[in-house]
Amino acid sequence: MTLSRLHSVAFSVPKLGRGQEENEDSVALDPLAGRFAVADGASASARPELWSRLLVDAFVRERIDPLAADVLPRLRDRWNSMAGAADLPWYAQAKLQQGAASTFLSLYLDTRSLRYHAASLGDSCLFHVRGDRALMIGPIEHSDAFNNYPQLVSSRADAPYRKAAVFMGEYLPGDRFLLATDAIARFLLAAHERHQRVPVRTLARGREEFARGVTRYRLRGQIANDDTTLCVVWA
């Protein structure tokens, strides 16, 4: 059996006026293992960039499910250890007690069976695209459905359990998958609603082109001034 080879790229742009080190989104990809993930750290929480990174690395690099009942406590302990190790002022130390929060979206492609499995908690979205046509978009399906209160994965041990939305299906060689945090996901959904296509080629030409495009659409009011991350996977 000939296995399909996966190719992927990822781009992430911080808010206008911020440096890359202030970007609270995280992305990880391993096309050889067929594993990809994005996470959007909640700015109001403590050290969200660290928490989002722990979530995506757990899925892609450690090949475990960060939302699983036997895994999430270990990641929470890891966050507490790493976040508390920093030399922070007293007010930042006090904020650590509130914990971190993040959305999370994972994708696994099985190149033998040509099936995919995705899980999403929050408003980071998956697009399954064939040509320019979207075969599946989720968990949010309309651009006006985004709000400021998405479900989040918390680093707090006493946080209520949140169940991820799960998507499964088949794909064909040549299909593309997009993993997008909320700002770019909303833009892609709006474009799809207007033109019945997803503008993948416009956004995935290169890192500098992506950054310029995001800035242009931000200035036009078409993309919110938020950390903006897109991972594109070619089957």
C-alpha positions as CSV (number, residue, x, y, z in Angstrom):
1,M,0.0,0.0,0.0
2,T,1.3,3.5,-0.9
3,L,0.8,5.9,1.9
4,S,-0.1,9.5,1.1
5,R,2.6,12.0,2.2
6,L,1.4,15.0,4.3
7,H,2.8,18.5,3.9
8,S,2.1,21.4,6.2
9,V,2.9,25.0,7.0
10,A,2.0,27.2,10.0
11,F,1.9,30.9,10.4
12,S,1.3,33.0,13.5
13,V,1.1,36.8,13.8
14,P,0.8,38.6,17.2
15,K,-1.4,41.6,17.8
16,L,-0.4,44.9,16.1
17,G,2.3,46.5,18.1
18,R,3.3,43.3,19.9
19,G,6.4,41.2,19.5
20,Q,6.3,37.5,18.6
21,E,7.4,36.7,22.2
22,E,4.0,38.2,23.3
23,N,2.0,35.9,21.0
24,E,-0.3,33.8,23.2
25,D,-1.3,31.5,20.4
26,S,0.7,28.2,19.9
27,V,0.9,25.8,17.0
28,A,2.7,22.4,16.6
29,L,2.9,20.1,13.6
30,D,4.4,16.8,12.7
31,P,3.4,15.7,9.2
32,L,5.3,12.4,9.5
33,A,3.1,11.4,12.5
34,G,0.0,13.1,11.0
35,R,-0.5,15.2,14.1
36,F,-1.3,18.9,14.2
37,A,-2.6,21.3,16.8
38,V,-3.3,25.0,17.5
39,A,-4.3,26.7,20.8
40,D,-5.3,30.2,21.6
41,G,-4.3,31.3,25.1
42,A,-6.8,33.6,26.9
43,S,-5.2,37.0,27.4
44,A,-7.0,37.6,30.7
45,S,-5.6,34.5,32.3
46,A,-2.1,34.0,33.8
47,R,0.8,32.9,31.4
48,P,-1.6,31.8,28.7
49,E,1.2,31.5,26.2
50,L,2.8,28.8,28.3
51,W,-0.4,26.9,28.8
52,S,-1.3,26.9,25.1
53,R,2.2,25.7,24.3
54,L,1.9,22.8,26.7
55,L,-1.4,21.7,25.2
56,V,-0.2,21.6,21.6
57,D,3.1,20.0,22.4
58,A,1.4,17.3,24.4
59,F,-0.7,16.3,21.4
60,V,1.9,16.6,18.7
61,R,5.3,15.9,20.3
62,E,4.3,13.6,23.1
63,R,1.5,12.0,21.1
64,I,-1.0,12.1,23.9
65,D,-4.4,13.7,24.3
66,P,-4.0,16.7,26.6
67,L,-7.8,16.7,27.4
68,A,-7.8,13.1,28.6
69,A,-8.7,12.6,32.3
70,D,-5.3,11.0,33.0
71,V,-3.2,13.5,31.1
72,L,-4.7,16.9,31.9
73,P,-3.7,16.8,35.7
74,R,-0.1,16.2,34.7
75,L,-0.1,19.1,32.3
76,R,-1.6,21.3,35.0
77,D,1.1,20.3,37.4
78,R,3.7,21.1,34.7
79,W,2.2,24.5,34.1
80,N,2.2,25.3,37.8
81,S,5.8,24.3,38.1
82,M,7.0,26.2,35.0
83,A,4.9,29.3,35.6
84,G,5.8,29.6,39.3
85,A,9.5,29.2,38.5
86,A,9.7,32.6,36.8
87,D,11.0,35.7,38.7
88,L,7.8,37.6,38.7
89,P,6.6,40.7,40.7
90,W,4.1,40.1,43.5
91,Y,1.1,41.1,41.4
92,A,2.0,38.6,38.7
93,Q,2.5,35.9,41.3
94,A,-1.0,36.7,42.7
95,K,-2.5,36.4,39.2
96,L,-1.0,32.9,38.9
97,Q,-3.5,31.7,41.4
98,Q,-6.2,32.4,38.8
99,G,-4.6,29.9,36.4
100,A,-4.3,29.9,32.7
101,A,-6.9,29.2,30.0
102,S,-6.8,28.4,26.3
103,T,-8.8,27.0,23.4
104,F,-7.5,23.8,21.8
105,L,-7.9,22.2,18.4
106,S,-6.2,18.9,17.4
107,L,-6.1,17.0,14.1
108,Y,-4.8,13.5,13.4
109,L,-4.6,12.1,9.8
110,D,-4.3,8.4,9.3
111,T,-2.5,8.0,6.0
112,R,-3.2,4.3,5.8
113,S,-7.0,4.5,6.1
114,L,-7.3,8.1,4.8
115,R,-9.4,9.0,7.8
116,Y,-9.1,12.0,10.1
117,H,-10.0,12.7,13.7
118,A,-10.2,16.1,15.2
119,A,-11.2,17.5,18.6
120,S,-11.9,21.1,19.5
121,L,-12.6,23.0,22.7
122,G,-13.4,26.6,22.2
123,D,-13.6,28.7,19.0
124,S,-10.5,27.6,17.1
125,C,-11.9,26.0,13.9
126,L,-11.1,23.2,11.5
127,F,-11.8,23.5,7.8
128,H,-11.7,20.4,5.5
129,V,-11.3,21.8,2.0
130,R,-11.4,20.1,-1.4
131,G,-10.4,22.5,-4.2
132,D,-11.8,25.7,-2.8
133,R,-15.0,24.0,-1.4
134,A,-15.4,23.4,2.3
135,L,-16.6,19.9,3.0
136,M,-16.7,20.5,6.8
137,I,-16.3,23.5,9.1
138,G,-16.5,23.2,12.9
139,P,-17.1,23.7,15.7
140,I,-18.4,27.1,14.7
141,E,-20.2,27.2,11.4
142,H,-21.1,30.9,10.9
143,S,-19.0,34.0,11.2
144,D,-21.6,35.8,13.4
145,A,-21.5,33.0,16.0
146,F,-18.2,34.0,17.5
147,N,-18.3,35.8,20.9
148,N,-16.0,36.7,23.8
149,Y,-16.8,33.7,25.9
150,P,-15.6,30.5,24.2
151,Q,-15.2,27.3,26.2
152,L,-11.6,27.0,27.5
153,V,-9.2,24.4,28.8
154,S,-8.2,25.6,32.3
155,S,-4.9,24.9,34.2
156,R,-6.9,25.0,37.5
157,A,-7.4,21.6,39.1
158,D,-10.9,22.7,40.3
159,A,-12.1,23.8,36.9
160,P,-15.3,22.1,35.6
161,Y,-14.8,19.4,32.9
162,R,-15.4,20.6,29.4
163,K,-16.2,18.1,26.6
164,A,-14.5,18.7,23.3
165,A,-16.4,18.6,20.0
166,V,-15.2,15.7,17.9
167,F,-15.1,15.4,14.1
168,M,-14.3,12.3,12.1
169,G,-14.4,11.5,8.5
170,E,-12.6,10.4,5.3
171,Y,-10.3,12.5,3.1
172,L,-8.7,12.2,-0.3
173,P,-5.2,12.9,-1.4
174,G,-5.1,16.5,-2.5
175,D,-7.5,17.6,0.2
176,R,-6.5,20.4,2.6
177,F,-7.1,21.0,6.3
178,L,-7.0,24.3,8.0
179,L,-6.6,24.8,11.7
180,A,-7.3,28.4,12.6
181,T,-7.6,30.4,15.8
182,D,-10.6,32.6,16.1
183,A,-9.6,35.8,14.4
184,I,-8.6,34.1,11.1
185,A,-11.3,31.4,11.5
186,R,-13.9,34.2,11.5
187,F,-12.4,35.8,8.4
188,L,-12.3,32.5,6.5
189,L,-15.9,31.8,7.5
190,A,-17.0,35.2,6.3
191,A,-15.2,34.7,3.0
192,H,-16.8,31.3,2.6
193,E,-20.3,32.8,3.2
194,R,-19.7,35.6,0.7
195,H,-18.1,33.5,-2.1
196,Q,-18.8,29.9,-1.3
197,R,-15.1,29.2,-1.2
198,V,-12.2,29.2,1.3
199,P,-9.3,31.5,0.2
200,V,-6.5,29.1,1.1
201,R,-4.1,30.1,-1.7
202,T,-4.4,33.8,-0.8
203,L,-3.3,33.1,2.8
204,A,-0.8,30.3,2.5
205,R,1.8,31.7,0.1
206,G,4.5,32.3,2.7
207,R,5.2,33.6,6.1
208,E,5.9,37.2,5.1
209,E,2.9,37.2,2.7
210,F,0.7,35.9,5.5
211,A,1.8,38.6,7.9
212,R,1.2,41.3,5.3
213,G,-2.2,39.9,4.4
214,V,-3.3,39.7,8.1
215,T,-2.1,43.3,8.6
216,R,-4.0,44.5,5.5
217,Y,-7.2,42.8,6.6
218,R,-6.9,44.1,10.1
219,L,-6.6,47.6,8.9
220,R,-9.7,47.1,6.8
221,G,-11.6,45.8,9.8
222,Q,-12.0,42.3,8.3
223,I,-9.7,40.5,10.9
224,A,-9.8,41.4,14.6
225,N,-6.5,42.7,16.1
226,D,-5.9,39.5,17.9
227,D,-3.1,36.9,17.8
228,T,-3.7,35.1,14.5
229,T,-2.6,31.6,13.7
230,L,-3.2,29.3,10.7
231,C,-1.9,25.8,10.1
232,V,-2.5,24.4,6.6
233,V,-2.1,20.6,5.9
234,W,-2.0,19.2,2.4
235,A,-3.0,15.5,2.2
